[in-house]
Amino acid sequence: MTVGKALFDQLSEGELKELLERVMLAAKKPVVSVPSHVMEGIATHSTFSEITAHVTRLVLKRVPACYKKLERREKLLLLGFCLRDCQFADLCDLELLPLCNGAFTAFSNQADRIYISSPDHPRELLPGLRHRFVDETVGEDIIQKLKFAARQGKVFSVD
Protein backbone atom coordinates (compact mmCIF):
# COMPACT_ATOMS: atom_id res chain seq x y z
CA MET A 1 0.00 0.00 0.00
CA THR A 2 1.32 3.42 -0.91
CA VAL A 3 0.86 6.56 1.16
CA GLY A 4 -1.19 8.10 -1.65
CA LYS A 5 -3.76 5.30 -1.58
CA ALA A 6 -4.10 5.01 2.21
CA LEU A 7 -6.64 6.83 4.34
CA PHE A 8 -4.90 7.69 7.60
CA ASP A 9 -6.74 7.53 10.89
CA GLN A 10 -5.51 10.21 13.28
CA LEU A 11 -8.61 10.25 15.48
CA SER A 12 -8.38 9.88 19.24
CA GLU A 13 -9.38 6.53 20.67
CA GLY A 14 -13.03 5.93 21.36
CA GLU A 15 -16.38 4.92 19.96
CA LEU A 16 -16.28 7.48 17.14
CA LYS A 17 -12.89 6.24 15.93
CA GLU A 18 -14.11 2.64 15.88
CA LEU A 19 -17.30 3.63 14.06
CA LEU A 20 -15.48 5.65 11.40
CA GLU A 21 -12.99 2.84 10.83
CA ARG A 22 -15.86 0.35 10.37
CA VAL A 23 -17.70 2.67 7.99
CA MET A 24 -14.57 3.34 5.91
CA LEU A 25 -13.67 -0.34 5.76
CA ALA A 26 -17.28 -1.19 4.76
CA ALA A 27 -16.82 1.31 1.91
CA LYS A 28 -13.61 -0.52 0.92
CA LYS A 29 -11.37 2.39 1.92
CA PRO A 30 -7.87 1.34 3.05
CA VAL A 31 -7.71 2.74 6.60
CA VAL A 32 -4.25 2.92 8.13
CA SER A 33 -3.33 3.73 11.73
CA VAL A 34 0.28 4.54 12.49
CA PRO A 35 2.06 5.96 15.55
CA SER A 36 2.37 9.74 15.72
CA HIS A 37 6.13 9.76 15.04
CA VAL A 38 5.54 7.80 11.81
CA MET A 39 2.76 10.21 10.84
CA GLU A 40 5.12 13.15 11.39
CA GLY A 41 7.64 11.55 9.02
CA ILE A 42 4.99 10.91 6.39
CA ALA A 43 3.70 14.48 6.67
CA THR A 44 7.21 15.84 6.18
CA HIS A 45 7.82 13.95 2.95
CA SER A 46 4.45 13.35 1.35
CA THR A 47 0.86 14.46 1.03
CA PHE A 48 -1.69 12.10 2.47
CA SER A 49 -5.42 11.67 3.05
CA GLU A 50 -6.93 11.31 6.46
CA ILE A 51 -10.36 10.70 7.90
CA THR A 52 -12.01 14.11 8.13
CA ALA A 53 -15.61 15.29 8.08
CA HIS A 54 -15.22 16.22 4.40
CA VAL A 55 -13.76 12.85 3.39
CA THR A 56 -16.39 11.05 5.44
CA ARG A 57 -19.25 12.85 3.69
CA LEU A 58 -17.75 12.01 0.29
CA VAL A 59 -17.42 8.33 1.20
CA LEU A 60 -20.97 8.18 2.58
CA LYS A 61 -22.33 9.65 -0.66
CA ARG A 62 -20.33 7.30 -2.88
CA VAL A 63 -21.10 4.17 -0.87
CA PRO A 64 -24.40 4.71 1.00
CA ALA A 65 -24.60 1.07 2.01
CA CYS A 66 -21.68 1.63 4.41
CA TYR A 67 -23.89 3.61 6.82
CA LYS A 68 -27.58 3.07 6.04
CA LYS A 69 -27.97 0.02 8.29
CA LEU A 70 -26.20 1.52 11.30
CA GLU A 71 -28.02 1.79 14.62
CA ARG A 72 -29.57 5.13 15.55
CA ARG A 73 -26.86 5.99 18.07
CA GLU A 74 -24.16 5.28 15.49
CA LYS A 75 -25.88 7.42 12.86
CA LEU A 76 -26.05 10.26 15.36
CA LEU A 77 -22.32 9.92 16.07
CA LEU A 78 -21.70 9.98 12.34
CA LEU A 79 -23.91 13.06 11.93
CA GLY A 80 -22.07 14.87 14.71
CA PHE A 81 -18.75 14.13 13.01
CA CYS A 82 -20.05 15.23 9.60
CA LEU A 83 -21.21 18.54 11.10
CA ARG A 84 -17.82 19.36 12.66
CA ASP A 85 -16.51 21.60 9.90
CA CYS A 86 -19.89 23.32 9.27
CA GLN A 87 -19.80 22.58 5.53
CA PHE A 88 -23.55 22.08 5.47
CA ALA A 89 -24.04 22.04 1.70
CA ASP A 90 -21.98 18.81 1.60
CA LEU A 91 -24.70 17.07 3.66
CA CYS A 92 -27.18 17.03 0.76
CA ASP A 93 -28.39 13.52 -0.06
CA LEU A 94 -27.08 11.97 3.16
CA GLU A 95 -29.79 10.16 5.14
CA LEU A 96 -28.62 11.41 8.51
CA LEU A 97 -31.27 13.99 9.44
CA PRO A 98 -32.95 12.56 12.57
CA LEU A 99 -36.71 12.89 12.85
CA CYS A 100 -38.97 12.71 15.91
CA ASN A 101 -40.57 9.48 14.73
CA GLY A 102 -37.18 7.72 14.99
CA ALA A 103 -36.50 7.65 11.25
CA PHE A 104 -33.76 9.42 9.34
CA THR A 105 -34.34 11.38 6.16
CA ALA A 106 -31.96 12.75 3.58
CA PHE A 107 -30.69 16.29 3.80
CA SER A 108 -32.08 18.16 0.84
CA ASN A 109 -32.87 21.75 0.06
CA GLN A 110 -35.61 20.69 -2.35
CA ALA A 111 -37.54 18.10 -0.36
CA ASP A 112 -40.58 18.49 1.84
CA ARG A 113 -40.17 20.92 4.68
CA ILE A 114 -38.64 19.67 7.89
CA TYR A 115 -39.39 21.61 11.04
CA ILE A 116 -37.44 22.44 14.16
CA SER A 117 -39.71 23.36 17.02
CA SER A 118 -39.06 26.36 19.21
CA PRO A 119 -40.66 27.78 22.36
CA ASP A 120 -42.69 30.17 20.17
CA HIS A 121 -43.62 27.43 17.68
CA PRO A 122 -43.89 24.07 19.49
CA ARG A 123 -44.40 20.81 17.66
CA GLU A 124 -47.92 20.55 19.10
CA LEU A 125 -49.07 23.32 16.72
CA LEU A 126 -48.80 20.84 13.84
CA PRO A 127 -50.36 17.61 15.12
CA GLY A 128 -49.83 14.55 12.98
CA LEU A 129 -46.55 15.82 11.54
CA ARG A 130 -44.15 14.11 13.94
CA HIS A 131 -42.40 12.61 10.90
CA ARG A 132 -41.55 16.15 9.70
CA PHE A 133 -39.84 17.44 12.88
CA VAL A 134 -36.17 17.16 13.75
CA ASP A 135 -35.61 15.01 16.83
CA GLU A 136 -34.43 17.49 19.43
CA THR A 137 -33.22 14.81 21.84
CA VAL A 138 -30.10 14.24 19.74
CA GLY A 139 -27.90 16.64 21.69
CA GLU A 140 -27.55 20.38 21.92
CA ASP A 141 -24.45 20.61 19.72
CA ILE A 142 -26.15 18.81 16.83
CA ILE A 143 -29.37 20.83 17.23
CA GLN A 144 -27.50 24.14 17.23
CA LYS A 145 -25.61 23.22 14.06
CA LEU A 146 -28.79 22.02 12.37
CA LYS A 147 -30.53 25.29 13.25
CA PHE A 148 -27.58 27.22 11.85
CA ALA A 149 -27.62 25.13 8.66
CA ALA A 150 -31.37 25.63 8.30
CA ARG A 151 -31.06 29.40 8.69
CA GLN A 152 -28.52 29.36 5.87
CA GLY A 153 -30.95 27.31 3.75
CA LYS A 154 -28.11 25.01 2.73
CA VAL A 155 -29.40 21.53 3.44
CA PHE A 156 -33.04 21.58 4.35
CA SER A 157 -35.96 23.92 4.45
CA VAL A 158 -37.22 24.76 7.88
CA ASP A 159 -40.00 26.78 9.42
Secondary structure, DSSP 4 states (H G I P E B T S, - for coil): --TTT-EE--PPSSHHHHHHHHHHHHTT--EE---HHHHHHHHHH---EE--HHHHHHHHHH-GGGTTTS-HHHHHHHHHHHTTT--GGGGBT-S-EEBTTS-EE-BBSSSS--B---SSS-GGGSTT-GGGBB-TTS-HHHHHHHHHHHHHTSSB---
